[in-house]
Amino acid sequence: SFPMFDKQRLTMGEFIIANQNSFQYTSGELSRLLNGIRLAAKVVNHEVNKAGLVDITGAAGDTNIQGEDQQKLDVLANEKFIETLKNREIVCGIASEEEDDFITINSFDKQHQNKYVVLIDPLDGSSNIDVNVSVGTIFSIYRRVTPVGTPVTLEDFLQPGKNQIAAGYIIYGTSTMYVYTT
């Protein structure tokens, strides 16, 4: 059902863009958001792959909201995903396992125009990195339920699964796999 695969190989970014028109009411925002996650994942994958060669393994000294010891790679992955998603002008809030509370993100025009919230575990399984077990990122995307023009609230994050716009996971390693559904 995808004749374009018979003729050429597509990058993930090209695939996302090529298929965004398959969805009614598409504006390209979700495509840009998925590509933003892809970009952050590339950076995190690079760090994960060199973890044994440089001093970025082991505990960072803090605990996350779940009471787990944060690993250095947890902190790095969290920073990379937050930085990348903030700069996309799409996300109005991020709930990360590595943060005590959700992060409110205002649009560049300071009018709270962004429409999506992302819930994420930036580096799931990071305590296993020292023993060479797979690690990855888990994410879920929702459209905000509070009115555009207002700051994001807890209500935007606590939505039923049936309201999910997209969700997925990324497994890091010598071959990185990004799986998502919309």
Protein Blocks (a to p, Z undefined) as FASTA:
>chain_A
ZZklmmpccdfklmmmmmmmmpghiahlmmmmmmmmmmmmmmmmmmmmmmmmmccecjeh
iacfkopacdfklmmmmmmmmmmmmmnomagbdcdfkbcbdcddddfkonopafbdcddd
fbghklmmmnopacdddddddddfbdghiacdfklmmccfklpfbdcdddddjbdcdddd
ZZ
